[in-house]
């Protein structure tokens, strides 16, 4: 890697690849991120070091490697603390009018805030995956608070994570209220991946609350968005959810077709767990 521009291009490629199909292209994504991390460290760029560490942590967690993911995210937060310390030192040193134009090294003012929010969100998901829902809620609330300091969109992303945690705690009505409040904001802001996640969660919550008729619409919308954005694993997850909704509505033939599609795509894409889940639902229909 020869330049910062090449590093940024590589992380954008890694993010786009991970968004579409992280599980099947993890080795490629990890290699791109590790190269960028090494470059950032060699050049003393704390912001981009924190950025690469955050993405490595998030992706490890999405793949179920919670321990390694937590380590990366905590390292990202440590890098962010170094940026904050630089900011405090320079603000203390510069007292004249020119100091009011101060920008954090390598980035705009407090650009690190969204990285910090994403790191806390990832830590919340890791805690949830390890069965520590109470800790997950604390971390999700931290993500929301930090995201609020950066701007709209990042706060809503933290709120969606809070709703996921509340779902696991059995506080479904509370979680549903959060999602209903978040959806208008992510739609107006054009945060399509967050809208897709929120719609899917909304459908699951309604299904768990015994309201499959109300769940069908959000799940179908989430499925359509996943297909439009070519989110391969999310497409399969939504198909599985839709199959469960249709089974609850006693529309068995329609459910069978949806679940068979989920099973076929899971087999083609190597999603063993989703393939098994589709088989379980088909056997129990």
Order of alpha helices (4+ residues) and beta strands (2+ residues): alpha-alpha-alpha-alpha-alpha-alpha-alpha-alpha-alpha-alpha-alpha-alpha-alpha
